[in-house]
Amino acid sequence: MARMKFLCDADRCIECNGCVTACKNENEVPWGVNRRRVVTLNDGEAGEKSISVACMHCTDAPCAAVCPVDCFYTTTDGIVLHDKDLCIGCGYCFYACPFGAPQYPQQEAFGVRGKMDKCTFCAGGPPADNSDDEYAKYGANRIAEGKLPACAEMCATKALIAGDGDLIADIYRKRVLKRGGRPDTWGWDAAYGDKV
């Protein structure tokens, strides 16, 4: 069975935030919540790199391990989803996640912030696939339609790729070999020459 994963190639990411915009538009994410964000390391310095970050759909998800009501579950494809009907908004998942994926949808006092929100890999949630209830709570279910997440499909440089973990690892491996395996090698031909 496939294990769905994201991979962001820092040598291709140009910090355009197209992935962030695609996610917000596709899923009508509430104001103040970014299911995906672009982080820049060494901003303005030589060797600056940008990377698109969201829920990494961990194999042994720390958010699920600390949840007192077990509202996190993993699909057969390895996608970690969250049941908002069970969530009590305690915030344990927020503190356990090393990627900052679970977020409160409201900026209010602790205890009245409501249910957590996180990246769903565009796989919806527990309600029936592509139902109005599912879309209202979790956003689009592109996986049920046979599509990849909107963020990966909208990436102009194909820095962000999504799908079966083994396949995206092979794609990244080919890119690194094409570049000569050295992380400091950069340029149009080196990064984009093979169209992988």
N, C-alpha and C positions, 0 to 999 in steps of 0.2 A: 504494500500500500504506500502511496506517495505521502511524503511529509512536506507540507507546504511551508516555504520559507521566503524571507526577503534577503536580498544582498545588495548593498550599495557600493559601487566601484568608486572610491574616492578620487581616482585619477580621471574620471569622466564627469563627475558632478561639478556643475558650474554655478551652483547656488541660485538658480533661477526661481526656486520655490513653486515650480509648476506642479510638483507632486502634492504640495500642501494645498494649493488651490483646487486641484482635481478632487482631492479627498473631501474638502469642505463642500464643493459643489455637488458631488455625487451623492453624499450622505446627509446633506443639510445639517452639518455639525453645528451645535449651539455656539453662540458667540462666547468667546473666552476659552474655548476648548480647541486644541489642535491635536488631532489624533496622530498627525505626522508633522515633524518640524525638521528644518535643515540646520545643522550645527556646523560652525566653521572653527577649525582648530588653527592656531597661529595666525589669526586674522591680520592681514596687512604685512606679514613677514614672509621671507623666502621660505618656500616649502608649505605654504598655506594649503589646507585641504578642507573640503566640505563633504559632509555625509548626511544623508537623509535618514532620520531615526523615527521609529514608531515601535509598537509592540512587536517583539521578535518571535512571538509564538513559541516560547521555550518548550523543550521536551519535558523538563521537570520544572514547571512554572512556579517561581516563588510567590506570585500573587495568589495562586490557587492553594499553596501550602499554608498561607497565613489566614486565609478567609475563614472567619468563624461560622459562616452559614453555608459554605460550599457552593457559592454562586458561580464559580468558575468551572468550566468543563472543557475537555479537549475532544474535538471531532475525530472521526476516523482518518481524516487527512492531516491531523496534527495541528489544527487551528485552535487556539485557545480563545474561547468565547465566554461571555459574561451574561448571566441571567439577571436583568434589572428588576424582575418581580421578586427575586429572593434577596437582592442586595439591601443592606441596611445602612450603607453610607458611612461605615466606621472608619474607613481610610487606611486600614492595615495594608491593603494591596498597594496603595500609593507609596507607602514607606518601604515596602519589600521589593518593588520593581526597580532594578538598576537602570532602566531606560526611561523612567518617568511616564510610562504609558497610561496607567489609569489616572484619570483626572476628575475633579469635581466640575460639574457643568455650571455651577453658580458661585459667585464670589460673595458669600454670606458667612455668618458666624458658624463655627464648627457645630455640627449636630443638625443644622437646618439646610445643609448643602445638597441634600437629595442623593440620588443614585450615582454611582461612578459611571464614567464613560471611557471607552478605550477603542483602539483599532480593532476591527472585526475581520481584517483581510478581505473586506467586501463580501463576507459570508453571512451577513445578517445575524440572526439570533434564534432563540427557541421557538417563536411562533411559526406558523406555516410559511413555507418558502414563498417569497414575493407577495405576501399579504400586506394589507394596509397597516395592520398592527405591527408587523415586523419592520416595515419601513419607518414608521413613526418613532419606534424605540431605538433601532439599530442602524438604519440606513439601508442602502441598496444591497441586494444579495446577488452580486455578479457571479459568484461561484456556482450558484444553482443554474444560472443561464449559460454556463460553460465559458465564462470570461475570466480574465485575470483582474486583480485589483486596479482601480482607476489610476491610482498614483503611479504604478509601474507602467501602465499603458500610455500615460501622458508624458513620461520622462523623455524629453527631446533628445538627450544624448545617450539614452539607454544605460545610464549609470545605475538606476534603480531597476532591478529585475526581481521577478517574483515567480513562484511556481514550485515544482518538485525540487526539494533540496539537492538531490543528486544531479539533476539536470542543470540547475543554476551554478552548482560547483564546477561542473564541466565547462560551462560557458566562461566562468571567471578564470579557470585554469588556462584555457586557450588564450584569453586576453593577456594574462600575465606572461605566458610563453611568447606571444607575439611581440610584446614590449621588451623582451629580452630578460625578463625576470627581475630587473632592477627597478625599485620603486621610484627612483629619481628620474628615470627616463620619461620624458613627456614630449609631446608634440602631436600635431594632427595625424601624421602617418602612423606613429607609434600607438596612439590611443584609439584612433578610429579607422585605420587602414583596412582592417579585416571585416568590418561591418558585422561583427559578432555581437 
